Structure formats: C-alpha cells, structure tokens
Amino acid sequence: MILEKALVWFRRDLRDHDHAALSAALAEARQVYCAFVFDRDILEALPAKHDRRVHFIHESLVELDVALRAKGGGLIVRYGRAVDEIPELAKKLGVAAVLANRDYEPYAKQRDNTVAGTLKAAGIVFHACKDQAIFDGDEVLTQAGKPFSVFTPYKNAWLKRLTAADSAKWPCNGSFSGGELAGVPALDDIGFVATNLAELNISPGMSGARQLWDEFRRGRITRYGALRDFPAIKGVSYLSVHLRFGTISIRELVRAALASEADTWLNELIWRDFYFMILDHFPRVAGHAFKPEYDAIQWKNWPEGFAAWCEGRTGYPLVDAAMRQLNHCGWMHNRLRMVVASFLCKDLGIDWRLGEKYFTEQLNDFDLSANNGGWQWAASSGCDAQPYFRIFNPVTQSEKFDAEGKFIRRYVPELGRVSNKYIHAPWQMGRLEQEAVGTVIGRDYPAPIVDHAQARAETLARYAIVKKPVSP
C-alpha cells in the first residue's frame, strides 16, 4: 500500500544516501518530509554551550539541508523535546507514518517508545529501521539462543551470517517535500556557540566524511593492522565522529573492508556492532559492571589524583600526552584510550565510571556503547574484558608504541629536549641532566603521581574480592 505522506526523523544518520529509513519512506510514500530535532532533553544536560559535537551536528545539518533541497525537499529543524516535537510535526504535516533508524541507548529507546505511543494514539504508524549496525536485535545469537558475551565467537557468528545483502546500499530516490518549511536555525538560536572545528581541521557533514574515507580507503586501509597502534603516525581512519553522527554509512565501510580483505579494519567495525548489541541486551552496563561482582570493588576516593589524570599531569609522559590530546581536540587514539583507562583504574585505583564520564564530556565521537565497552574492558568488569591481573605498564607501552617520543613531545612540550632514552620515564634522569635539558622533575614536569609497581600490587589486592582461582 502506497502512503500519501511520510516523515523521516533524522537522528544519528545525517546523510541523504544509503539511509535505511529514508529509503523505506521514499519507496512507500508519494511525499516524504525530513526532520531533525535539537532535543532539549539531551542538550540541556550538556555541561557547556561551546560543545564541539553540537557544532558538528549543526554544520552537518546545514549540508544535509542543502542536499535535500537539491532533490526538491529540505530539512525541517526543530528545537524542543523530541517526544513533543515529532508527534506535533507529524500531525501538522498530515503524514501516515514516521520512520526513523533504530538507536540502542536506553534514553533513545525510551524516547522512541514514548513517541511511538503518542503517534499510535493519533493514528500514525512509527517504524524503526536498522541502519547504524549491520546486525542488531536477535540477529546474531549463540546456539542456545542467547546474546553473546565474548567477542570472538560473536565475530565468527557475525561473519557466518553475513551476506552481500546485509551490506548492500539502500537507494534513496523518490519524491521529497517540505522545502518551504525547511531551514536550520543558527547555533545561538538554540543556545550554543561556534567552536574551533576549523582550527582543529575537523570537517563536518557528508563531505568531511567523504574526504577522510577516500584518503583512508585509497592509502591506508590495507595497512591498518600494521599502523593502528602508533599514535605519532597517520595510521587510523579518523572516521569515528562521522560514524557516530552517521555522515557516512557503516555498510559502505564494510563493503570496502571485505573488498580490500582488510580483516583488522573489519574486526573494528564488528566490535562496534558487538558493543551496540551488549548495550541493547544488557542496558544495566550503563552505570554498572557487566560482571556484577565487580561492582563490589572498593575504589579510591582521590580527587587530586583524578584531577591530575584529567589535566595530563600524572608524571607519566604517554598518559599525559594522551589526556592533553583529548582536552585539546576532543579525540584520542584508540591505543591511548586503553592506556589511560588502565592507568586510571589500575594505577590510580579510581572508579572507571569517573573516567567514562570524563570521556563522555570530552570526546567528539562519544558513543555510549563503545565508550562504556572500552572502559569496562580496561577495568576488567566488562564482557570479554582484559583479565584483572593484566595491567598496562605506562612506560613499556610508551617505549613500544611511541619509541622516539614524537607523540609525547607534540603534546608535552616541556619534555621537548629530553632524549629518547629518558622520554618515557624522565624522572630517571640525574639532576644535572634535568638542568641541562631544561626539565627539572617536580618543577617543570611532575614527578610520577604513583609508583607503577606498588600500584600494581595494590590493584591485585583491590581486585581480590572478585578474583577467581586460576586453573593450573
């Protein structure tokens, strides 16, 4: 049955191509309207009004609106509570259906249920499509019909199920409407201000995603496995913020990974589906350990230590460089996310949830499922997590992945003249050598906030409450 009118509700899928909900609406309706809501329930919880993510979304919406206008439509943008704005707009437009792509976060699921109920009462259908994941819901389960909790079996089942249809492109051709109602309000109209995206060379929108993707696909995707762990070199895709806001399609990335036989890159995309699945099936992980027994760990109450970690002044150069990178540009290399998370939980003994919250506020690419999964992996409390007794040594990690200290010197300039011999542990220099390079420990750069060996012993004792016997 062909509908007269339908409304597509954009959220974290800010593109006009390979878009499941948009494709379905265009196939089912004679007129398709497109809308986005700056949701006050989300925006009013943000700690600052100069949030780079809001700026990124705004600029991406401007580009999307232009693209939709070229097709005869436009993007209707509202500012308010999404649970109110979408039903009100649907009634005003007289649509028979509202289509949106599924989201797996607890707030989003509750919001969508509320919207669906309000629409149903008005005789309007709400239809949620799968778009930001290759597989979701109960599509990949164990042989016992349960959700997976270990990645490798999940990955194997994911790959076994995958067909060409699962990563096929969704066509988005049809009749668009609503150009006369469309328009993107200025940032200050919703209470936010422009940030330093341009200064940081962050290009929003579909065009920004395309530029990064073409560069990675043509030059580095097949070498990703060899390059990805070294923060001083250009080895990763830098697409995380674009995947987060859907300015590029996950299906396009999977198609290219398969065509290039880029297995390591494909694994990262499967990890993304895995963490979506975990959050969807086990929403308790938002705030609690996936392994409930780990909630019994007694963490340190150490505000000064946490502040030192946040500000990049722990005395461990790689940790400090990574945190300063995060604070400067809202992004951190994945290897370093693991290093700093391990350092917070297992060197400083501070609750992983505090680190997770700090990342939530700072990361341009913040995604609840991946952020939570990564933190619980580092804290050993999550599914398929690092064993509690495996504790990253921040010095050996530095020596291995930033051997010449190039990344460290970029973000910790006070160590700029320190030799490669001491760049990873500058406190090992003698006083005369410290004076000679202009970096006196305790004056120009902090002494280590903890002794790693001692901290490791304390962590093993702290985790003893959940320690399981090790098989011989």
Secondary structure, DSSP 8 states (H G I E B T S, - for coil): --EEEEEEEESS---SSS-HHHHHHHHHEEEEEEEEEEEHHHHTTSS-S--HHHHHHHHHHHHHHHHHHTTT--EEEEEE-HHHHHHHHHHHHT-SEEEEE---SHHHHHHHHHHHHHHHHTT-EEEEE--S-SS-TTSS--TTS----SHHHHHHHHHHH--GGGG------S-B--GGG-B---GGGGT----STTTTT---HHHHHHHHHHHHHHHTGGGHHHHTT-TTS--S---HHHHHHTSS-HHHHHHHHHHHT-HHHHHHHHHHHHHHHHHHH-GGGTTS-SSGGGGG------HHHHHHHHHT-SS-HHHHHHHHHHHHHS---HHHHHHHHHIIIIIS---HHHHHHHHHHH-TT--HHHHHHHHHHHTT-STT---TT----HHHHHHHHSTT-HHHHHH-GGGTTS-TTTTT-GGGS-HHHHHHHT--BTTTB---SS-HHHHHHHHHHHGGGG------
